[in-house]
């Protein structure tokens, strides 16, 4: 019997590999002779680096970079280990933008996307390039910035200057001051590095559905700031066109992560794709599923939003192609989660045994997951006898 265990992390509680290992432990108590293959996965958001490093026996690289407010913060990226996909001949790095430029680096009372910079994300990319990386996977999400990746590009050698020839100040508001763009010193290794961006939103750069209007408020923007930032992004896009770059401000995903999607598309010729697709392809989940009898997946919370490109549905879609049944285990299951049963998941389980405070839920996650996995394995074994 071959069982694939491919969960996402349980946020604030267990990493994807920890979840997979605990599920295996519970199943082994009941089915000790089964062949278990753990494939921790993610959807491009928080935990993607750790999941992909764990899945490929890779390594984490930690360094000090410029945070959103200009102060040094500690961030990391992953260098993947053995990868059995079409990218296997390349040296692959996976980076989460939030690690260097995330909202968690900015105290609530100091959140102001007019001044926050993505420079630190560029420093992570530069470090990876300097260390021979040939393929970069960048996960967007959780950013504190609205600078369309200009800070990131500055760290990689691009120059954005005002009418006095001075470098523009950090932050989204300063984009309106750009009068000249010089890319001659852009990092030379970018030309030979392929970049995939894990992006699960379709917002354009500007306008009512753009980066400033939709994502600015959660980063501290007032209505007046939203207008100011949107005008600045529009100006930046116009200046970008003057460099000969094709128009891409209205492409789906251009507005992701405060316009980082636009910066990646326009300047680094990156490809924007759903995060779960990138992760599953890179860890070669499809080939691991071949000949499997059961797949177990899950995440911290299962609800109707799981359908929108989250890990359990990505895994289920791939498993269903090969006719492999899927069971999902979550920290909690919402009232509308049963809709997942209409989209390929055979059964869903919550590990929370009773009403509990969040602090207690997180603290007891390991024990409850082990107990749940053991009981599911017992039920599976019983059903196999019939």
Order of alpha helices (4+ residues) and beta strands (2+ residues): beta-alpha-beta-alpha-beta-beta-beta-alpha-alpha-beta-alpha-beta-beta-beta-alpha-alpha-alpha-beta-alpha-alpha-beta-alpha-beta-beta-alpha-alpha
